[in-house]
């Protein structure tokens, strides 16, 4: 595929890294020549310097022949304008990153009227993930399939969990639809077998229906109490979206924000939340505001180091659920030492959405990627495919298919019913198949077969 990316910032660089391979021809438009030179030297791409909202620059980049045009600059308006121009010039599909909350209610209108296929809002995506983690007190991360009916949740196995040593083959009888699909043990990432057993300290990704997940969570800890109160440091766009989500669940929320004007805005927008003007990185202020009285602590400032330091302080003070926003993922390597487990990385969230979008367009006539998540330090993917009538996997029992190694078919959704697959299960047209794999190049359900 020919993919044109507008903007070489954090998201643009991540996309160049993940999409730049022998399957794709990547062209980057970046206004800063130094950034452009760095990107070309470090990734398998070509590019040109200029404004992506320029008609002439887009023609020079060959946008008229592009399969996908992705606008990821720092400015919403430039992203929208450049995506509109790209569609008019001839790009087959267009995507734009848009962060301003004022535009959030206009996405459908702009999409239908101006032909932009995908709007990505990393701040809302981050807020949604944070709200999901808060809802599951013992979870480290939460993803969803089938419109939220099926959850993929990450947990850590504690010493007092009754799951330690229990063979995974016994889970169906005990937990219904719940299935362990990834085990992260130390530096090893495993897609488990039926005879695998969990150990203390394992970080596991578990998938299943919400009703069955509740029973599974009860076995993780002696007692799990719902999070009813949250302290947030930082009052930016993510906090704005998060307050909206938490208000629906009637969560008692306090926000500490250093900018007085922003405090006044949040106070007017969310009168049921407590907004405090002050420096949320000051331990004395955190103590004075009763940090340890809250069930969860979320650090959402614009500086990674501040988020890390305040999160470590909250964890050491005894707050049970601590969630940290981090953009520079290299810093994450030290987090195991400080016991911060729930990490939100907005640029990775938007990259996941765009990669799924690109993969689904790579085979528009086949069994498209309908959902995609990167898990276990991006070493594993969880995907949802739609089975096409002509798919090679139809009509044959799974045990007779020559499936790729390190791949697990987790669930099948058929006529709105969840099917727990085994060796005799036969895939049918229109099935939705959820699987996990260490292969990061799957674009079609047929790709689960060995070549």
Buried (B, 14 or more C-beta within 10 A) or exposed (E): BBBBBBBBBBBBBBBBBBBBEEEBBBBBBBBEEEBBEBBBEEBBBBBBBBBBBBEEBBEEBBBEBBBBBBBBBEBBEBBBBBBBBBBBBBBBBBBBBBBEBEBBEEBEEBBEEBBBBBBBBBBBBBBBBBBBBBBBBBBBBBBBBBEEEBBBBBBBBBEEBEBBEBEBEEBBEBBBBBBBBBBBBEEEBBBBEEEBBBBEEBBBBBBBBBEBBBEBBBBBBEEBEEBEBBBBBBBBBBBBBBBBBBEEEEBBBBBBBBEEEBBEBBBEEBEEBBBBBBBBBBEEBBEEBEBEEBBBBBBBBEEBEBBBBBBBBBBEBEBBBBBBBBBEBEBBEEBEEBEBBBBBBBBBBBBBBBBBBBBBBBBEEBBBBBBBBBBBEBEBBBBBBBBBEEBBBBEEEBEEBEBBEEBBBBBBBBEEEBBBBEEEBBBBEEBBBBBBBBBBEBBBBBBBBEE
